[in-house]
């Protein structure tokens, strides 16, 4: 399922193909669009945009993934400017996790 590696790129990491697959799947689920260059362009950050969410998607085969507060705050600021909710979608192996702030989570009333 995960892309093979060559030379020094070998390690326990998901490949670019897996990342694109994750982004396409999430864009479909959220009825959104993938951003060109996975948000690497200065005028269009984050990986996916939907009507309600600005999503940063991450995928790894490792047993953990760290989110830096600085990165969360950047995503939060950009989402706020666009009237969207910031979201991290993290895939650890086969586990798919969605991370949003507690205030943005739709708890039952």
Secondary structure as GFF3:
##gff-version 3
##sequence-region A 1 109
A	DSSP	three_ten_helix	7	9	.	.	.	ID=ss1
A	DSSP	alpha_helix	16	29	.	.	.	ID=ss2
A	DSSP	beta_strand	33	34	.	.	.	ID=ss3
A	DSSP	three_ten_helix	36	39	.	.	.	ID=ss4
A	DSSP	beta_strand	48	49	.	.	.	ID=ss5
A	DSSP	beta_strand	53	60	.	.	.	ID=ss6
A	DSSP	alpha_helix	69	81	.	.	.	ID=ss7
A	DSSP	beta_strand	85	92	.	.	.	ID=ss8
A	DSSP	beta_strand	95	99	.	.	.	ID=ss9
A	DSSP	three_ten_helix	102	104	.	.	.	ID=ss10
###
